């Protein structure tokens, strides 16, 4: 289920690695994480924590976008990248007034 936001909203997010039993798992946070969004016209990453386990995303325009968060699951010197995905649904702004337009009869 997507988190719903409005254009201009900034949301904090957390990246929580879990093992096959659903328990919180330890990962290698030494590898710099570069979080991205699936459509940069809809949202942008504002910041990412140095350990890659949290960040902020700003909604720009209405639509649905995924926040993509890679982490290194290999706690040794190797790298085994796994990617967490989070969905944002950016809602169109609500009406705040009503305009009445006139035209000539046809």
C-alpha positions in Angstrom: 0.0 0.0 0.0 1.4 3.4 -1.0 1.8 6.2 1.4 -0.3 9.2 0.3 1.2 12.7 0.2 0.6 16.0 -1.6 3.0 17.9 -3.9 5.5 19.8 -1.8 5.3 17.4 1.2 8.5 16.0 2.6 8.5 12.6 4.2 11.1 10.9 6.4 11.6 7.2 5.6 13.5 4.3 7.2 15.1 1.3 5.6 14.7 -1.8 7.7 16.6 -4.9 6.6 14.9 -8.1 7.7 16.0 -11.8 7.6 13.9 -14.7 6.2 12.1 -14.9 9.5 11.0 -11.3 9.5 13.5 -10.2 12.2 15.5 -7.1 11.9 18.9 -8.0 10.3 22.3 -6.4 10.5 23.8 -5.1 7.2 27.0 -3.5 6.1 26.5 0.3 6.4 30.1 1.1 5.3 29.1 1.1 1.6 27.6 4.5 0.7 23.9 4.1 -0.2 22.5 6.1 -3.1 18.7 6.2 -2.8 16.7 7.0 -5.9 13.2 7.5 -7.1 11.6 5.8 -10.1 10.4 9.1 -11.7 12.4 12.2 -10.8 9.6 14.4 -12.2 7.3 13.2 -9.4 9.6 13.1 -6.4 13.2 13.7 -5.3 15.5 12.4 -2.6 16.2 15.3 -0.2 18.7 13.5 2.0 20.1 10.1 2.9 21.7 9.3 6.2 25.4 8.3 6.1 24.5 4.7 7.1 21.9 4.5 4.3 19.2 3.4 6.6 17.0 6.5 6.5 16.3 9.6 4.4 13.9 12.2 3.2 11.9 12.4 0.0 10.0 15.4 -1.4 6.9 15.0 -3.5 6.9 17.2 -6.6 3.9 16.4 -8.8 0.9 14.0 -8.7 1.4 10.4 -9.6 2.9 7.2 -8.2 6.6 6.8 -7.6 8.9 4.2 -5.9 11.7 5.1 -3.5 14.5 2.7 -4.2 17.0 2.0 -1.3 19.9 -0.4 -2.0 21.9 -1.8 0.9 24.8 -4.2 1.2 23.6 -7.4 2.9 27.1 -8.9 2.9 28.6 -8.0 6.3 32.1 -8.9 5.2 34.4 -7.3 2.6 32.2 -8.4 -0.3 29.0 -6.7 -1.6 25.6 -8.4 -2.0 23.2 -5.7 -2.9 19.5 -6.0 -2.0 17.0 -3.3 -2.7 14.1 -2.0 -0.6 11.2 -0.4 -2.4 8.6 2.0 -1.0 5.6 3.4 -2.9 4.4 7.0 -2.7 1.1 8.1 -4.2 1.3 11.8 -4.7 -2.3 13.2 -4.8 -3.4 16.1 -7.0 -4.1 19.2 -4.9 -7.7 19.6 -3.7 -10.0 22.4 -5.0 -9.8 25.5 -2.8 -12.2 27.7 -4.7 -14.7 27.6 -7.6 -14.3 29.6 -10.8 -17.4 30.3 -13.0 -16.6 30.7 -16.7 -18.9 32.4 -19.2 -19.1 31.9 -23.0 -21.2 33.0 -25.9 -24.1 30.8 -27.0 -23.4 28.6 -30.0 
